[in-house]
Amino acid sequence: MAGTSSSSRVAPDGGGREPQKREQQKLFSAAPRSPGSIGASASIHSGVMSPMPADPTPFPTERVRGAEGKVRLPHWNGSVLMRRTKAMPDSFSVELSRTFYLAYPRTLLIGAKDSPSNATFHYRLTKKWWLTEDEIVAQQELIGWICRGPERVGAIHLIEWHPIPGLGNEDFYFELDTYTQSAEALAGALATAWDMEQLSTVGPILEFHRLWMHPDHARGSLWCDVMQQLIRRRYADKFSVLIQHAFPIEYEGEEEVATLGNPPFRRRFRAMQRLYTRTMGVVPFPGPEAEEGWMWRALSKGVPEPKVRRE
């Protein structure tokens, strides 16, 4: 079973190791691979926490400057934006507990500046790290909050995978297999649909890892507007493909009921596939990967079409 690699993670620029990075990456790992448990992509809500108020509670509006003079988002006041019986994914809950110490130095304005319906997206980028000392696949993450006024109404977590150009399927798969279970699941889907030597030559891979939206804001296009702007500014014509996994994260760890034979799960699963096709332009992988929820979209010219896996 894949887990966090015991191999040292080395910065691609030759910098030193970061002891806290390995711990942080464990917190963002997802569920084991199965048709009902590959928790690797966007969802409207998820996670398990102690019950908390459902209504969004504003965080303090004052801004605080850190030791380096950077403007930091206000410290969270203890309330969690969630459904009455559901919380945000654990990875975002961890971010809440760390926001006093973490700066979100990058900001996107969503919508017209003077519009009452506009929003902002405050995000940070982690350092780019090699997964192992072999230095053949590096990873970088983008994590941020969607805010309306003083309220955090959503969160996005993207993972960038940077294989060296020309890296083959086997090396790519085994490199991610030593990292986390969700990374192994992603590598398995990619390696069965593409010749990674060709895909890695086109560019890095963008994984839409997780999405959380407060239910009062989940039905609009806000999260999609954020994603489309991020793609235009950072990823279009630079990365090869966008990968999403249409899996309802509230079913994580529920292998017995998270199957297509279960009507409630199947309806939720199909609805998510339709939603992502309509909003993000992604389409299902060919073959069995489609039934596992894997979807894709080209971000650059020259991306080869995925093939059907041969048994």
C-alpha positions as CSV (number, residue, x, y, z in Angstrom):
1,M,0.0,0.0,0.0
2,A,1.3,3.4,-0.9
3,G,2.2,5.9,1.8
4,T,4.4,8.8,2.4
5,S,7.8,8.0,1.0
6,S,10.6,7.3,3.4
7,S,12.9,8.7,0.7
8,S,14.2,12.2,1.3
9,R,12.5,15.0,-0.5
10,V,14.9,17.3,-2.1
11,A,14.3,20.8,-3.6
12,P,14.7,20.8,-7.4
13,D,16.8,24.0,-7.1
14,G,19.2,22.1,-4.9
15,G,18.1,23.8,-1.7
16,G,18.1,22.1,1.6
17,R,15.4,19.8,3.0
18,E,12.4,21.2,4.8
19,P,11.6,19.0,7.9
20,Q,8.0,20.2,8.2
21,K,7.2,19.6,4.5
22,R,6.9,15.8,4.9
23,E,4.4,16.2,7.8
24,Q,2.4,18.7,5.8
25,Q,2.1,16.4,2.8
26,K,0.8,13.6,5.0
27,L,-2.1,15.8,6.0
28,F,-3.1,16.3,2.3
29,S,-3.0,12.6,1.3
30,A,-6.3,11.2,0.2
31,A,-8.2,7.9,0.5
32,P,-7.1,4.4,-0.9
33,R,-7.8,3.6,-4.5
34,S,-11.1,1.9,-5.3
35,P,-14.1,2.9,-7.4
36,G,-15.5,4.3,-4.2
37,S,-12.6,5.6,-2.3
38,I,-10.1,7.5,-4.5
39,G,-10.6,10.8,-2.7
40,A,-8.5,12.9,-5.1
41,S,-10.7,15.6,-6.6
42,A,-13.2,18.3,-6.1
43,S,-16.3,18.0,-4.0
44,I,-18.9,20.4,-2.6
45,H,-18.5,19.2,1.0
46,S,-16.7,16.5,3.0
47,G,-14.9,15.4,6.0
48,V,-15.8,14.4,9.6
49,M,-15.6,16.8,12.5
50,S,-17.5,17.6,15.7
51,P,-20.7,19.4,14.9
52,M,-20.3,23.2,14.6
53,P,-22.6,26.0,13.6
54,A,-23.8,25.8,10.0
55,D,-24.0,29.6,9.4
56,P,-20.9,31.3,8.1
57,T,-19.2,33.3,10.8
58,P,-17.1,36.3,9.6
59,F,-13.5,36.2,10.7
60,P,-12.0,39.5,11.9
61,T,-11.5,42.0,9.1
62,E,-8.3,43.6,10.4
63,R,-5.2,42.5,8.7
64,V,-2.0,41.5,10.5
65,R,1.6,42.0,9.3
66,G,3.9,39.1,10.0
67,A,7.6,39.2,10.9
68,E,8.6,39.7,7.3
69,G,6.1,42.5,6.8
70,K,3.8,40.5,4.6
71,V,0.1,41.0,5.0
72,R,-1.5,37.9,6.5
73,L,-5.1,36.9,6.5
74,P,-6.8,37.3,9.9
75,H,-6.7,34.4,12.3
76,W,-9.7,32.1,12.2
77,N,-12.1,32.7,15.1
78,G,-13.0,29.0,15.6
79,S,-16.1,28.7,13.5
80,V,-16.2,26.3,10.5
81,L,-18.2,26.9,7.3
82,M,-20.1,23.7,6.6
83,R,-23.4,21.9,6.3
84,R,-25.2,21.1,9.5
85,T,-23.9,17.5,9.5
86,K,-20.9,17.8,7.3
87,A,-17.6,19.6,7.7
88,M,-14.9,20.7,5.2
89,P,-12.2,18.1,4.2
90,D,-9.6,17.5,6.8
91,S,-6.9,19.1,4.7
92,F,-8.7,22.4,4.8
93,S,-9.4,22.1,8.5
94,V,-5.7,21.7,9.0
95,E,-5.2,25.0,7.0
96,L,-7.7,26.7,9.4
97,S,-5.6,25.7,12.3
98,R,-2.4,27.0,10.6
99,T,-3.7,30.3,9.2
100,F,-2.2,32.3,12.0
101,Y,1.2,31.3,10.8
102,L,0.7,31.0,7.1
103,A,0.7,34.0,4.7
104,Y,-1.5,34.0,1.6
105,P,0.5,36.5,-0.4
106,R,-1.3,36.0,-3.7
107,T,-4.8,37.4,-4.5
108,L,-7.2,37.1,-7.4
109,L,-10.2,39.4,-7.7
110,I,-13.3,37.5,-9.0
111,G,-15.9,39.7,-10.7
112,A,-16.1,43.4,-11.1
113,K,-14.3,45.4,-8.4
114,D,-17.3,47.4,-7.3
115,S,-19.8,44.6,-7.7
116,P,-21.5,43.5,-4.5
117,S,-21.2,39.9,-5.8
118,N,-17.5,39.9,-6.3
119,A,-15.1,37.7,-4.4
120,T,-11.4,37.3,-3.7
121,F,-9.2,34.2,-3.8
122,H,-6.3,34.3,-1.4
123,Y,-3.7,31.6,-2.0
124,R,-0.2,30.3,-1.4
125,L,2.2,28.2,-3.3
126,T,4.4,25.6,-1.6
127,K,8.0,25.1,-2.7
128,K,8.6,22.7,-5.5
129,W,10.0,19.4,-4.1
130,W,11.4,16.3,-5.7
131,L,9.4,13.3,-4.4
132,T,12.6,11.2,-3.9
133,E,16.3,11.6,-4.3
134,D,16.0,10.1,-7.9
135,E,14.8,13.6,-8.9
136,I,12.5,12.5,-11.7
137,V,9.1,13.8,-10.4
138,A,8.6,17.1,-8.5
139,Q,5.5,18.4,-6.8
140,Q,4.1,21.8,-6.0
141,E,0.8,22.7,-4.4
142,L,-1.6,25.7,-4.6
143,I,-3.9,26.1,-1.6
144,G,-6.3,29.0,-1.0
145,W,-9.5,30.4,0.3
146,I,-12.4,31.9,-1.6
147,C,-13.7,34.9,0.3
148,R,-16.8,37.1,0.1
149,G,-16.2,40.1,2.2
150,P,-14.9,38.9,5.5
151,E,-16.3,35.3,5.1
152,R,-14.4,32.3,3.9
153,V,-16.9,30.6,1.7
154,G,-14.8,28.0,-0.1
155,A,-11.3,26.5,-0.5
156,I,-9.3,25.0,-3.4
157,H,-6.3,22.7,-3.3
158,L,-4.4,22.0,-6.5
159,I,-1.4,19.7,-7.0
160,E,1.1,20.2,-9.7
161,W,3.1,17.2,-10.9
162,H,6.4,17.9,-12.7
163,P,7.9,14.7,-14.3
164,I,11.1,15.2,-16.1
165,P,10.5,15.3,-19.9
166,G,10.5,11.9,-21.5
167,L,9.8,10.0,-18.2
168,G,8.3,6.6,-18.9
169,N,5.1,5.0,-17.5
170,E,6.8,2.6,-15.2
171,D,9.2,5.1,-13.6
172,F,6.3,7.7,-13.2
173,Y,4.0,5.1,-11.6
174,F,6.6,3.8,-9.1
175,E,7.7,7.3,-8.2
176,L,4.2,8.3,-7.2
177,D,3.4,4.9,-5.7
178,T,6.0,5.5,-3.0
179,Y,4.4,8.8,-2.1
180,T,0.7,8.6,-1.1
181,Q,-2.2,6.4,-2.0
182,S,-4.0,9.2,-3.9
183,A,-0.8,9.9,-5.9
184,E,-0.6,6.2,-6.7
185,A,-4.2,6.2,-7.9
186,L,-3.5,9.2,-10.1
187,A,-0.4,7.7,-11.6
188,G,-2.2,4.4,-12.3
189,A,-4.9,6.2,-14.2
190,L,-2.5,8.4,-16.2
191,A,-0.2,5.5,-17.0
192,T,-3.0,3.4,-18.4
193,A,-4.4,6.2,-20.5
194,W,-1.2,7.9,-21.9
195,D,2.3,7.2,-23.0
196,M,3.9,9.3,-20.2
197,E,7.0,9.8,-22.3
198,Q,4.8,11.9,-24.7
199,L,2.7,13.5,-22.1
200,S,5.6,14.6,-19.9
201,T,7.2,16.2,-22.9
202,V,4.2,18.4,-23.5
203,G,4.3,19.7,-19.9
204,P,3.5,19.2,-16.2
205,I,0.2,17.7,-15.0
206,L,-2.3,19.7,-12.9
207,E,-4.5,17.8,-10.5
208,F,-7.7,19.4,-9.1
209,H,-7.2,17.7,-5.8
210,R,-10.0,19.1,-3.6
211,L,-12.7,21.7,-3.5
212,W,-14.9,22.8,-0.6
213,M,-17.7,25.3,-0.7
214,H,-20.1,26.5,1.9
215,P,-23.6,25.2,0.9
216,D,-24.9,28.8,0.7
217,H,-22.4,29.4,-2.1
218,A,-22.1,26.0,-3.6
219,R,-24.7,26.3,-6.4
220,G,-23.3,29.3,-8.2
221,S,-20.3,29.5,-10.5
222,L,-17.9,31.1,-8.0
223,W,-15.5,28.2,-7.6
224,C,-15.5,27.6,-11.3
225,D,-14.7,31.3,-11.9
226,V,-11.7,31.0,-9.6
227,M,-10.5,27.9,-11.4
228,Q,-10.9,29.3,-14.8
229,Q,-9.0,32.4,-13.9
230,L,-6.2,30.3,-12.3
231,I,-6.0,28.2,-15.4
232,R,-5.7,31.3,-17.7
233,R,-3.1,33.0,-15.6
234,R,-0.9,30.1,-14.5
235,Y,-1.6,26.9,-16.4
236,A,-2.9,27.4,-19.9
237,D,-0.2,26.6,-22.5
238,K,2.2,25.7,-19.8
239,F,0.8,22.4,-18.4
240,S,-0.2,19.4,-20.4
241,V,-3.5,18.3,-18.9
242,L,-6.0,19.0,-16.0
243,I,-7.1,15.9,-14.1
244,Q,-10.2,15.7,-12.0
245,H,-11.7,12.8,-10.1
246,A,-15.4,12.9,-9.8
247,F,-15.8,11.2,-6.4
248,P,-18.2,12.5,-3.7
249,I,-15.7,13.0,-0.8
250,E,-18.4,12.5,1.8
251,Y,-18.2,8.8,0.8
252,E,-14.5,8.5,1.6
253,G,-13.8,5.4,3.6
254,E,-17.3,4.0,2.9
255,E,-16.2,1.2,0.5
256,E,-19.3,-0.9,1.2
257,V,-21.8,1.9,0.0
258,A,-19.5,3.9,-2.4
259,T,-20.2,1.7,-5.4
260,L,-22.1,2.2,-8.6
261,G,-24.4,-0.5,-7.5
262,N,-25.7,1.8,-4.8
263,P,-28.3,4.1,-6.3
264,P,-27.7,7.2,-4.0
265,F,-24.0,7.0,-4.7
266,R,-24.4,6.4,-8.4
267,R,-26.7,9.5,-8.7
268,R,-24.3,11.7,-6.9
269,F,-21.4,10.3,-8.9
270,R,-23.1,10.9,-12.3
271,A,-24.2,14.3,-11.2
272,M,-20.6,15.3,-10.4
273,Q,-19.4,14.0,-13.8
274,R,-22.0,16.2,-15.5
275,L,-21.2,19.2,-13.4
276,Y,-17.5,19.0,-14.1
277,T,-18.1,18.5,-17.8
278,R,-20.4,21.6,-17.9
279,T,-18.2,23.8,-15.7
280,M,-14.6,22.8,-16.3
281,G,-14.8,21.2,-19.8
282,V,-13.4,17.9,-18.6
283,V,-14.5,14.6,-20.1
284,P,-14.2,11.0,-18.7
285,F,-11.1,8.9,-19.4
286,P,-11.8,6.1,-21.9
287,G,-12.3,2.5,-20.5
288,P,-12.6,1.4,-16.9
289,E,-11.0,4.7,-15.6
290,A,-14.3,6.5,-16.5
291,E,-16.2,4.3,-14.1
292,E,-13.7,5.2,-11.4
293,G,-14.4,8.9,-12.0
294,W,-11.3,10.0,-13.7
295,M,-11.8,13.0,-16.1
296,W,-9.4,15.2,-18.1
297,R,-8.9,18.3,-20.2
298,A,-6.0,19.4,-22.4
299,L,-4.3,22.6,-21.3
300,S,-1.9,22.9,-24.2
301,K,-1.7,22.0,-27.8
302,G,-0.1,18.7,-28.8
303,V,-1.6,16.6,-26.0
304,P,-2.3,13.1,-27.3
305,E,-5.7,11.5,-26.9
306,P,-5.9,9.0,-24.0
307,K,-6.2,5.4,-25.1
308,V,-8.4,2.6,-23.8
309,R,-6.6,0.4,-21.3
310,R,-5.9,-3.1,-22.6
311,E,-6.5,-5.9,-20.1
